[in-house]
Amino acid sequence: MSIQENLAQIKTTLPEEVTLVAVSKTKPVSDLQLAYDAGQRVFGENKIQEMTQKWEALPKDIKWHMIGHVQRNKVKYMAHYVHLVHGVDSLKLLLEIDKQAKRHQRVISCLLQVHIAEEDTKFGFDEEELMKLTQDATLQQLANIRITGLMGMATFTEDKEQIRREFKTLKSLFERLKTALPQLDTLSMGMSGDYDIAVEEGSTMVRIGSSIFGARNYNT
Ligand SMILES: *Cc1c(COP(=O)(O)O)cnc(C)c1O
């Protein structure tokens, strides 16, 4: 199936209020253009340099989401255009995003990445760290960032019940955190292999790559 057909197919299965981030990492600009022509305006990349090259090449009404692990020294390369940073995993990184956003007189929306996978290879805060961070007075002083939600990745496994359990954990954390931070409105969870479960468990934003653009080839 073509990129346009894949997009159309996925959209029929997504509730209207769930935002689809088309994860285009490693894919050529021509593939993104096809998705754009089919109406897609939200793209996710996991490398700042690659995202910036694509931002330069493509129409400026695209909303660029940084979904990967962010190195602090590279924030400055995306601060003038990035729409949402999904993978925030430290206060130090928030401070840097705030500083760079200020230079461009912008407010950058950020999601805090939560470690929900039972496997321990993924980045992110655990529940205790998250509660500590959201009560940190430093955070209130950062005028150029806005924390709008949480992001998480389930374990890479065939075990659907485990995946569901992990998404449930994230959703309940999200709901609890919302009592302290009522501005939270985004729960980014779900990828090609598990977004159906994520949506059932309350995701508001799914990040889908290979089901739209096909398998990635990291050797080219
Ligand atoms: C690559 C990636 C995705 C998309 O993965 P697919 O399985 O291709 O849909 C989603 N989220 C993050 C953080 C990623 O790095």
The ligand as a Gaussian input file, in Angstrom:
#p B3LYP/6-31G(d) Opt

LIG

0 1
 C       10.486000       5.351000      15.935000
 C        9.595000       5.780000      17.010000
 C        8.206000       5.634000      16.908000
 C        7.504000       5.003000      15.719000
 O        7.778000       3.645000      15.651000
 P        6.969000       2.678000      14.640000
 O        7.039000       1.350000      15.309000
 O        7.707000       2.725000      13.357000
 O        5.594000       3.199000      14.521000
 C        7.427000       6.110000      17.957000
 N        7.967000       6.672000      19.046000
 C        9.300000       6.828000      19.181000
 C        9.833000       7.470000      20.413000
 C       10.158000       6.379000      18.175000
 O       11.476000       6.536000      18.323000

